[in-house]
Amino acid sequence: MLTAGEVAGLIVAMFWAILVCFLAVVLVRAARLLTETTKMVAELGERVAPLLDEVSATVGETNRRLVAVGAIATDVKRVSGDMAKVTGVASMLIAGPLIKISALGHGVRTAAAARALNGRRPAEGRRR
């Protein structure tokens, strides 16, 4: 028969064996997880490098086109300034004579109206 100390030692040894088996299973699963993670990181690295190359190419193309847009904007600014100058000159050339003709027409009408009033009845123009 087994003594109490031997039974206690046997129980501790069994629990110790179960604990070691449990830890071995956990370590095996952790090793698999690390292996899969390593594979995923390697695949990600293989996929990221071409993506970064494409992003770099896209940024370069965008910068090139922005330079072209900047040149276009500069040209549009210059053209709009030239158009403002042309509009000012055209306004001066057309509006100036039109104002003078309008003033002349008004003066002629006023003179004709005054002559018509003076020619009919001179006393009618004055009131007391």
CYANA upper distance limits for C-alpha pairs under 8 A (distance plus 0.5 A):
  2 LEU  CA      6 GLU  CA      6.41
  2 LEU  CA      7 VAL  CA      6.85
  3 THR  CA      7 VAL  CA      6.77
  4 ALA  CA      8 ALA  CA      6.59
  5 GLY  CA      9 GLY  CA      6.55
  6 GLU  CA     10 LEU  CA      6.52
  7 VAL  CA     11 ILE  CA      6.63
  8 ALA  CA     12 VAL  CA      6.64
  9 GLY  CA     13 ALA  CA      6.50
 10 LEU  CA     14 MET  CA      6.65
 11 ILE  CA     15 PHE  CA      6.69
 12 VAL  CA     16 TRP  CA      6.41
 13 ALA  CA     17 ALA  CA      6.57
 14 MET  CA     18 ILE  CA      6.66
 15 PHE  CA     19 LEU  CA      6.53
 16 TRP  CA     20 VAL  CA      6.63
 17 ALA  CA     21 CYS  CA      6.66
 18 ILE  CA     22 PHE  CA      6.60
 19 LEU  CA     23 LEU  CA      6.58
 20 VAL  CA     24 ALA  CA      6.53
 21 CYS  CA     25 VAL  CA      6.77
 22 PHE  CA     26 VAL  CA      6.77
 23 LEU  CA     27 LEU  CA      6.53
 24 ALA  CA     28 VAL  CA      6.61
 25 VAL  CA     29 ARG  CA      6.72
 26 VAL  CA     30 ALA  CA      6.56
 27 LEU  CA     31 ALA  CA      6.54
 28 VAL  CA     32 ARG  CA      6.80
 29 ARG  CA     33 LEU  CA      6.63
 30 ALA  CA     34 LEU  CA      6.63
 31 ALA  CA     35 THR  CA      6.63
 32 ARG  CA     36 GLU  CA      6.66
 33 LEU  CA     37 THR  CA      6.52
 34 LEU  CA     38 THR  CA      6.53
 35 THR  CA     39 LYS  CA      6.80
 36 GLU  CA     40 MET  CA      6.65
 37 THR  CA     41 VAL  CA      6.60
 38 THR  CA     42 ALA  CA      6.66
 39 LYS  CA     43 GLU  CA      6.68
 40 MET  CA     44 LEU  CA      6.47
 41 VAL  CA     45 GLY  CA      6.55
 42 ALA  CA     46 GLU  CA      6.81
 43 GLU  CA     47 ARG  CA      6.76
 44 LEU  CA     48 VAL  CA      6.40
 45 GLY  CA     49 ALA  CA      6.80
 46 GLU  CA     50 PRO  CA      7.95
 47 ARG  CA     51 LEU  CA      7.09
 48 VAL  CA     52 LEU  CA      6.52
 49 ALA  CA     53 ASP  CA      6.81
 50 PRO  CA     54 GLU  CA      6.70
 51 LEU  CA     55 VAL  CA      6.61
 52 LEU  CA     56 SER  CA      6.56
 53 ASP  CA     57 ALA  CA      6.70
 54 GLU  CA     58 THR  CA      6.57
 55 VAL  CA     59 VAL  CA      6.58
 56 SER  CA     60 GLY  CA      6.62
 57 ALA  CA     61 GLU  CA      6.66
 58 THR  CA     62 THR  CA      6.55
 59 VAL  CA     63 ASN  CA      6.62
 60 GLY  CA     64 ARG  CA      6.71
 61 GLU  CA     65 ARG  CA      6.70
 62 THR  CA     66 LEU  CA      6.55
 63 ASN  CA     67 VAL  CA      6.77
 64 ARG  CA     68 ALA  CA      7.07
 65 ARG  CA     69 VAL  CA      6.64
 66 LEU  CA     70 GLY  CA      6.51
 67 VAL  CA     71 ALA  CA      6.81
 68 ALA  CA     72 ILE  CA      6.74
 69 VAL  CA     73 ALA  CA      6.55
 70 GLY  CA     74 THR  CA      6.70
 71 ALA  CA     75 ASP  CA      6.76
 72 ILE  CA     76 VAL  CA      6.61
 73 ALA  CA     77 LYS  CA      6.62
 74 THR  CA     78 ARG  CA      6.75
 75 ASP  CA     79 VAL  CA      6.59
 76 VAL  CA     80 SER  CA      6.49
 77 LYS  CA     81 GLY  CA      6.70
 78 ARG  CA     82 ASP  CA      6.76
 79 VAL  CA     83 MET  CA      6.57
 80 SER  CA     84 ALA  CA      6.66
 81 GLY  CA     85 LYS  CA      6.87
 82 ASP  CA     86 VAL  CA      6.69
 83 MET  CA     87 THR  CA      6.47
 84 ALA  CA     88 GLY  CA      6.65
 85 LYS  CA     89 VAL  CA      6.76
 86 VAL  CA     90 ALA  CA      6.51
 87 THR  CA     91 SER  CA      6.42
 88 GLY  CA     92 MET  CA      6.64
 89 VAL  CA     93 LEU  CA      6.58
 90 ALA  CA     94 ILE  CA      6.44
 90 ALA  CA     95 ALA  CA      8.48
 91 SER  CA     95 ALA  CA      5.80
 91 SER  CA     96 GLY  CA      8.06
 92 MET  CA     96 GLY  CA      5.95
 93 LEU  CA     97 PRO  CA      7.41
 94 ILE  CA     98 LEU  CA      6.80
 95 ALA  CA     99 ILE  CA      6.54
 96 GLY  CA    100 LYS  CA      6.88
 97 PRO  CA    101 ILE  CA      6.52
 98 LEU  CA    102 SER  CA      6.48
 99 ILE  CA    103 ALA  CA      6.57
100 LYS  CA    104 LEU  CA      6.57
101 ILE  CA    105 GLY  CA      6.56
102 SER  CA    106 HIS  CA      6.65
103 ALA  CA    107 GLY  CA      6.60
104 LEU  CA    108 VAL  CA      6.59
105 GLY  CA    109 ARG  CA      6.65
106 HIS  CA    110 THR  CA      6.57
107 GLY  CA    111 ALA  CA      6.54
108 VAL  CA    112 ALA  CA      6.49
109 ARG  CA    113 ALA  CA      6.50
110 THR  CA    114 ALA  CA      6.59
111 ALA  CA    115 ARG  CA      6.54
112 ALA  CA    116 ALA  CA      6.57
113 ALA  CA    117 LEU  CA      6.73
114 ALA  CA    118 ASN  CA      6.62
115 ARG  CA    119 GLY  CA      6.35
116 ALA  CA    120 ARG  CA      6.82
117 LEU  CA    121 ARG  CA      7.14
117 LEU  CA    122 PRO  CA      7.63
117 LEU  CA    124 GLU  CA      8.46
117 LEU  CA    125 GLY  CA      7.40
118 ASN  CA    122 PRO  CA      5.60
118 ASN  CA    125 GLY  CA      7.86
121 ARG  CA    125 GLY  CA      7.89
122 PRO  CA    126 ARG  CA      8.11
123 ALA  CA    127 ARG  CA      8.36
